[in-house]
Amino acid sequence: MAQLDPGEDASLLLVDDDEPFLRRLAKAMEKRGFAVETAGSVAAGCAIATNRPPAYAVVDLRLEDGNGLDVVEVLREKRPDVRVVVLTGYGAIATAVAAVKIGATDYLSKPADAADIVNALLARGDDMPPPPENPMSADRVRWEHIQRVFELCDRNVSETARRLNMHRRTLQRILAKRSPR
C-alpha cells in the first residue's frame, strides 16, 4: 500500500487517558509523518485545541474527566477544516451518530491500529477507508462485547447476565474461557 501523506500541515492531536496506548499511537503516527501533540484529558485536549488547533485529531470518547466529544466541539469551533477520528472501546450506534453529527470525520472501535486510523484521517470526499486487513472474528467481537459489559457492571456476573439477556451459568462458562482469536 502506498504511503499516505498528511499534507503540508501535519499537526495531529491525540487525546486518550490510556497512557501506554497514547505513547504507542504517538510514536506510530510520528513515523507516518505527523507532528504529534498528546493530551490525557478533556481539559488538556480542549486547551491544546483552543491554543494550537491541529489539522488532524484522534480523540477517545470516554476520558476520566469527561466526554471526548467536548474536545471535538472545540476543535470544530477553532478549526472547521479539522479531520477528527473518534476512538472508543465502548462502541454503540448512538455515540457514533452523535460523534459524526458534531463533526467527527470517522468513528473507530478500539482496538484500532495506526494504519486504520491514518486511513480514516486521510480519506477524502466520499472515499471510504478500505476495510481492515484482518478484522476481528465474530466470536472475538462477541467476546469483546461481553467483556465490556462485564466491566461496566463492575465484574458482577448476575448483573452482566441480566443486561445481556443470558443465563448466569452460560455467562460464567464464557468468562472462564480464553478469548477467541
Secondary structure, DSSP 4 states (H G I P E B T S, - for coil): -PPP---S--EEEEE-S-HHHHHHHHHHHHHTT-EEEEESSHHHHHHHHHHS--SEEEEESEETTEETHHHHHHHHHH-TT-EEEEEESS--HHHHHHHHHTT-SEEEESS--HHHHHHHHH--TTPPPPPPSSPPPHHHHHHHHHHHHHHHTTT-HHHHHHHHT--HHHHHHHHHSPPP-
